[in-house]
């Protein structure tokens, strides 16, 4: 039986001269019964379109901050390093993939934020700066944990009736946490499918799409030792398999 091909976006180094993907990601995809395909960073729409024709799904990986100009804001003092080249590429790729209507997509950490921005949503540029400025907000958890990524940091509560609830029917799962940005206003048609105890959005999805989900944590870092992390890759690989001709 043929295995689904899952495209995986790349990180880029500081001077934008090298791109790379994590072995943790490729190993998690392989273990789920799919084949990872590295998507080169490019603004060539024709090349991306041809590549998307061959893929059965796309995963947007983690990385640095998204330029706040992409959601109508100026950068704050605690905004992190950005890559204009990667931003332009991934937002283009997300919008091209969305135009196809049924291509499964999953965003991890930064990737979740890319999907939300591509759909017209906004982000908290820095949770520590902005969260407590809002009246009625709960105290903020530590969203940049001190332990290695293979260890969980805090629980999330999964919203019943969402796609994510099909993966985690018990409604609660322990996740790791390595972010200082987060979804603020969901994009058009986007719903939050999981929350951390402090009220930060931990997952999103697009109910009008067969499979579009974003995860604020890094399941690829836990997948070698944690069944709940492996489950999300198995679920996504199965969605990709169903789209194969």
Buried (B, 14 or more C-beta within 10 A) or exposed (E): EEBBBBBBBBBBEEEEEEBEBBEBBBBBBBBBBBBBBEBEBBEEEEEBEEBBEEBBBBBBBBBBBBBBEBBEBEBEEEBEEBBEBBBBBBBBBBEBBBEBEEBBBBBBBBBBBBBBBBBBBBBBBBBEBBBEEEEEEEEBBEBEBEEEBBBBBBBBBBBEEBBBBEBBEEBEBBBBBBBBBBBBEBBEBBBBBBBBEBBBBBBBBBEEBBBBBBBBBBBBBBBEEBEBBBBBBBBBBBBBBBBEE
